[in-house]
Amino acid sequence: MADRNKDLLSRFADLSEEVVQRLAEAPGADRALQALKGLGDKVDELQRRTRGFEELERRLSVVEKRLDALSKQKPSGAAAPKPRSSTPKKA
């Protein structure tokens, strides 16, 4: 039984080597391999860039809550300050 399994595994290994060899010889395989490698690099870059989004979302929600609290506050009894005139006063 062990010889039979070994024979099956060796046949599978030979077949897989042959498939890899045929793929390497296929036209355009070089470009496809380079595209796959580039895709991995791009995924790594995207992952690095998006790593900080969770922290930014947390900080944004805190700021939104503070803004909501400030906008719900009623103005106090004091009137809003009047804007200053642009003409200088005489001394």
Beta strands, then each sheet from edge to edge (+ up, - down):
end
